[in-house]
Amino acid sequence: MKKKIAKISMLPAIGALIFLSFSSKKEAIEASVSSENKASLITVALDEEGDLNVVYPVLKKSYLGFKEAVGFKESRGDYKVINQFGYLGKYQFGKGTLALIGIYDSQEFLNNPELQEAAFYANASRNKWILRREIKKYSGKKLNDILITESGILAAAHLAGPGSVKKYLRSGGVQGFSDAFGTSIKYYLNKFKGYDTSFVSPNRKAKAKTANNFDDLLALGKA
């Protein structure tokens, strides 16, 4: 069956489907959501009759691609999971880290995907501020044969905490860290390198916030 393709620019923070009306079902139509923030693509496939067939994300190397890649590695994207060490949700947060970004109710956190997404952003924002000097100094350089990038540093900080990442980088990769499953800072630096995480604003006092409308979603990155 033949398919027509339309590409739609979509804000990383928006998880809802966008419904489109096509002026001609046989033609590919390009639409966009205006924003100064980085956008990623979703692809809309039309069958030969011009009816909507599938909608799926083309994550590429955007912030959306970054967070979804981390979420899949941590839990295969399961918001409800609690592992044997007590780490919670899609991004496998510890209770101590959640407290740092203003979340104290574990059950509410598990039952609220929007809060989990806000927590990931807030934690990345806080870590980006803590590691701002390391990001500036080491990005673009190689360490233990791995290209160091901002996204790799932020992913490693999610795994091990920003303090461990500082020690690793400043020691030239000698002082390493592995979690209870044996996953190392080096592995995360490599696996999550090269994503565009400029959407994340460094914020020392970042707290997890949920948004109820489009304007709040746009403001979330600057909170």
C-alpha positions in Angstrom: 0.0 0.0 0.0 1.4 3.4 -1.0 1.9 6.0 1.7 2.2 9.8 1.6 4.3 11.4 4.3 3.8 14.7 6.2 6.2 16.0 8.7 5.1 18.1 11.7 7.3 20.1 14.0 6.4 19.5 17.6 7.5 20.9 20.9 9.5 18.4 23.0 7.4 19.1 26.1 4.0 18.3 24.4 3.0 14.7 24.6 -0.6 15.0 23.2 -1.3 14.1 19.6 -2.0 17.0 17.2 -5.0 16.6 15.0 -4.8 17.9 11.5 -7.2 18.8 8.7 -5.7 18.3 5.3 -6.7 20.5 2.4 -5.9 17.6 0.0 -5.6 14.1 1.4 -3.3 13.1 -1.5 -0.7 15.7 -0.7 1.9 15.9 2.1 1.3 18.9 4.3 3.9 20.5 6.6 2.8 22.3 9.7 4.7 23.7 12.7 4.2 24.8 16.2 6.0 28.1 16.6 8.5 28.2 19.4 12.0 29.5 20.1 12.7 26.1 21.7 14.1 23.2 19.8 11.6 21.1 17.9 11.6 17.5 16.8 9.7 15.8 14.0 6.7 13.5 14.1 5.8 11.7 10.9 2.2 11.3 9.7 1.7 8.5 7.1 -1.3 8.5 4.8 -2.6 5.5 3.0 -3.5 5.5 -0.7 -7.0 6.8 0.1 -5.4 9.7 2.0 -6.6 8.5 5.4 -4.4 8.9 8.5 -2.6 5.6 9.0 0.1 6.0 11.6 1.6 8.8 13.7 5.1 8.1 15.2 7.9 10.3 16.4 11.1 10.8 14.6 13.1 11.6 17.7 16.5 12.1 16.1 19.0 14.0 18.3 16.6 16.5 19.9 15.9 16.9 23.6 12.9 14.7 23.2 15.1 12.0 21.6 17.5 12.4 24.5 15.0 12.0 27.3 13.2 9.1 25.6 16.5 7.3 25.1 17.4 7.7 28.7 13.9 6.6 29.8 14.1 3.5 27.6 17.5 2.6 29.0 16.4 3.1 32.6 13.0 1.4 32.6 11.9 0.7 28.9 9.7 3.8 29.4 7.6 2.3 32.3 6.2 5.1 34.5 4.9 2.6 37.1 8.0 0.5 37.7 9.9 0.3 41.0 13.2 -1.6 40.8 14.7 -3.9 43.5 16.7 -1.0 44.9 13.7 1.3 45.3 14.3 3.6 42.2 11.1 5.0 40.8 9.4 5.4 37.5 10.4 5.9 33.9 13.7 7.6 34.7 14.4 5.6 37.9 14.7 8.4 40.4 15.9 7.9 43.9 13.9 9.5 46.7 16.8 11.7 47.7 17.1 13.2 44.2 13.3 13.7 44.0 13.4 15.6 47.3 16.1 18.0 45.8 13.7 19.0 43.1 10.6 19.3 45.3 8.9 15.9 45.1 8.2 14.1 48.4 5.2 11.9 47.6 6.4 8.7 45.9 3.0 7.4 45.1 1.8 10.6 43.5 5.1 10.6 41.5 4.5 7.1 40.2 0.9 7.9 39.2 1.7 11.1 37.4 3.6 10.8 34.1 3.5 14.6 33.6 5.3 15.0 37.0 7.9 12.4 36.0 8.7 14.3 32.8 8.9 17.6 34.7 11.2 15.9 37.2 13.6 14.7 34.4 13.8 18.3 33.1 14.3 19.8 36.5 17.0 17.3 37.4 18.8 17.9 34.1 18.5 21.7 34.6 20.0 21.5 38.1 22.8 19.2 36.9 23.5 21.4 34.0 24.1 24.3 36.4 26.3 22.3 38.7 28.3 20.9 35.8 28.4 24.1 33.7 32.2 24.5 34.0 32.8 20.9 33.2 30.5 21.1 30.2 32.4 24.1 28.9 35.8 22.7 29.6 35.4 19.1 28.4 32.8 19.2 25.6 34.4 18.3 22.3 37.4 16.6 23.9 38.0 12.9 24.1 38.5 11.0 27.3 39.1 7.2 27.3 38.5 7.3 23.6 35.0 8.7 24.1 33.9 12.1 22.7 32.6 14.2 25.6 29.4 16.1 24.9 26.9 18.1 27.0 24.2 15.4 26.6 26.6 12.7 27.6 27.5 14.6 30.7 23.9 15.2 31.7 23.0 11.5 31.2 26.0 10.5 33.3 24.9 12.9 36.0 21.4 11.3 35.9 23.0 7.9 36.5 25.7 8.8 39.0 25.0 12.3 40.3 26.9 15.4 39.3 29.6 15.0 42.0 30.6 11.6 40.6 30.8 13.1 37.1 33.0 15.9 38.2 35.4 13.4 39.8 35.5 11.3 36.7 36.2 14.2 34.3 38.7 15.9 36.6 40.6 12.7 37.2 40.9 12.1 33.5 38.6 9.1 33.7 40.4 7.4 36.5 37.9 7.8 39.3 34.9 6.0 37.8 31.5 5.0 39.1 29.2 2.1 38.4 25.6 1.6 39.7 24.3 -1.6 41.3 23.8 -3.1 37.8 27.4 -2.3 36.8 26.5 0.6 34.5 29.3 3.1 34.4 29.7 6.8 33.8 31.9 6.0 30.8 29.1 3.9 29.3 26.5 6.7 29.7 28.9 9.4 28.4 29.3 7.3 25.2 25.7 6.0 24.8 24.0 9.4 25.1 26.6 11.6 23.4 25.7 14.0 20.7 22.1 15.0 21.5 21.0 18.6 21.4 20.2 19.5 25.0 20.3 23.2 24.5 16.6 23.2 25.4 17.6 22.6 29.1 18.3 25.8 30.9 20.8 25.6 33.8 19.1 26.4 37.1 20.6 25.9 40.5 17.2 25.9 42.2 15.2 23.9 39.6 12.0 22.3 40.9 9.7 19.9 39.1 6.8 21.8 37.7 3.8 20.6 35.8 2.0 22.7 33.2 -1.7 23.0 32.5 -1.7 25.0 29.4 0.5 25.7 26.3 1.9 29.0 27.7 3.1 27.2 30.8 4.8 24.5 28.8 6.7 27.1 26.8 7.7 28.8 30.0 8.8 25.6 31.7 12.2 25.6 30.0 12.9 29.0 31.5 11.6 28.4 35.0 
